[in-house]
Amino acid sequence: MASRMKVGIVGAGVLGRLLAWQLGRAGHAVTVFDPAPGPQAPEPGSLTQRQPCAAGFTAAGMLSPVAELDNAGPVQAGLGWRSLGLWRKLAEQLRTAGCAAPLFAQHGSLMLAHGTDRGAAQRVLARLQAATDVAKELPAPQPLDRAALSALEPAVAPDLHAWLLPEEAQVMPRDLLQALAVYAPNVHWCWGERAERVEAGRITMADGETVAFELAIDVRGVGARPDMPLRGVRGEVIWLHAPGVTLWRPVRLLHPRHRVYVVPRPGDLFVVGASEIESEDRSPVSLRSAVELMAAAHSAIPGLAEARIVHMESNLRPALPDNEPRIEHADGLLRINGLFRHGWLIAPALVEDALSTLGLCPAPLRGLIHPLAHAHPC
């Protein structure tokens, strides 16, 4: 492994915190710059267009490499499949370090469809089956009859068609992001600091000050423009509180227009989302999105009828023109971006690949670069 380096990271989202955690544990001196006021999640309702937060805080945290084959290609699926084990290991390490909050759960996930939407569902399943036939490590969806569905998830409407994806998982984004910052060794966090430029060996701050590093890392998401041709893709989620409703695993409702998901969280909370809008508008959730998302969620889980709306969030996912993730590296500079809607799904494997390429991974992670991952020189 390379000798101790002075590393500067711009961006404290999922990628930035994972990089800081890995590099700090490897003994490097890490400084992270981010305009957020601190490591914690923003208070519900506090987000504004002028005061955005990392997209990772808004995400549902599903780790669904097979289900996402409906929206992604083999690169994301391969990275996501490898990331399942990396997230499990990371959650164990954070628990050992002292984090008591639940961070990771792996009970599989469900895909659901109403009878009237069975045709659309079968087209999705055919795409997934074709992909899993090629990538043998990915398990194919398993059809469930009514009795099996009721045994797994009694809260789900029993007349729905259902398929189990047995290996899929989820993380708890807000707790995990905070834990990565709190328990990262050898990391200095510069909150409330906005960087204007990230170049080889140096980072220029908003006030014009330039800070020198042996390695400068840019993981600012949409904020990395114009150095990368990024666009923001709007996503919207709704948080519900439904005491008495038990759901063990994330569910996706296959629909001709929507892929609505409902993800359980501790404390009788549920995150409902699916909207993907080609817009960089950060304004609050629209009435149409809210109505469609909640109606779809209620149709799949009738017990949500009496759920209370806790809050709604919107945020921007960073996407490149091909919707594929990208690693760019040169002497003294590393950029990772373009995770689109797959941030939590693929981030650990991308970080592992990037650090392995630069010779900066801790020893247990070396030699695990996935053949589907790709790096582009600057």
Summary of the structure (lengths in Angstrom):
residues: 378
radius of gyration: 20.4
end to end distance: 23.2
largest distance: 64.5
contacts: 1306
relative contact order: 0.20
helix: 33%
strand: 29%
